[in-house]
Amino acid sequence: MQQGAPAQWMAESHAIARGLSYGRLPGFACADDGTAAGFAAQRVPLDAAYVSRATAVVPKQLLRAGARIAYLLNRAFAR
C-alpha cells in the first residue's frame, strides 16, 4: 500500500471512483481531462445495489489512506 508516489495513489483512487462509482451513474461520462461531460446538474436516483457496490470500497480506501499518510509522516519526521 505504501509503494509508489502520492500522484500514483491519486490516479489509483481516481480510477476506482471513475470505474466503480461515476461510471455506473446513468448519463454520466468522464472526459479525458477528468471533468464531467454530458452530465446535467440534476439529482440522479441511486438504487440500493449501486450504493452497496460504491460503499463497499470505502473501508479499503480508508485503510490505504491511513497507511499512506502514516508512511509520509514517518518519512517527514525521520529527517
C-alpha positions in Angstrom: 0.0 0.0 0.0 2.9 2.4 0.7 4.7 1.8 -2.6 4.7 4.5 -5.3 4.2 8.2 -5.0 1.2 10.4 -4.0 0.5 11.1 -7.7 0.2 7.4 -8.3 -2.1 7.0 -5.3 -4.3 9.8 -6.6 -4.5 8.2 -10.0 -5.4 4.9 -8.4 -8.2 6.5 -6.4 -9.5 8.4 -9.4 -9.6 5.1 -11.4 -11.6 3.4 -8.7 -14.1 6.3 -8.5 -14.4 6.6 -12.2 -14.9 2.9 -12.8 -16.9 1.9 -9.8 -18.9 4.9 -8.8 -19.1 7.6 -11.5 -19.0 5.1 -14.4 -22.2 3.5 -13.2 -24.3 6.6 -13.0 -26.8 6.8 -15.8 -26.0 9.6 -18.2 -22.6 10.4 -16.7 -19.3 10.3 -18.5 -15.8 11.4 -17.6 -13.9 13.4 -20.1 -10.2 12.8 -20.6 -9.4 15.8 -18.5 -11.3 14.4 -15.5 -14.3 16.7 -15.8 -17.9 15.6 -16.1 -19.1 15.5 -19.7 -22.7 15.5 -20.7 -23.9 15.3 -17.1 -26.6 17.8 -16.3 -26.7 19.3 -12.8 -29.6 17.2 -11.6 -30.4 14.6 -9.0 -29.8 11.0 -10.1 -31.6 8.4 -8.1 -29.2 5.7 -6.8 -30.6 2.3 -6.2 -29.5 0.0 -3.3 -27.3 -2.1 -5.5 -25.3 1.0 -6.7 -24.9 2.3 -3.1 -23.8 -1.2 -1.9 -21.2 -1.5 -4.7 -19.9 2.0 -4.2 -19.7 1.9 -0.5 -18.0 -1.5 -0.3 -14.7 0.1 -1.4 -14.7 2.8 1.3 -13.1 0.7 4.1 -10.3 -0.4 1.8 -9.7 3.1 0.6 -9.7 4.4 4.2 -7.2 1.8 5.2 -4.9 2.7 2.2 -5.2 6.4 3.1 -4.3 5.8 6.7 -1.3 3.7 5.8 -0.1 6.1 3.2 -0.5 9.2 5.5 1.4 7.3 8.2 4.2 6.5 5.7 4.5 10.1 4.6 4.5 11.4 8.2 7.1 8.8 9.3 9.3 9.9 6.4 8.9 13.6 7.1 9.7 13.3 10.8 12.6 10.8 10.4 14.8 13.5 8.9 
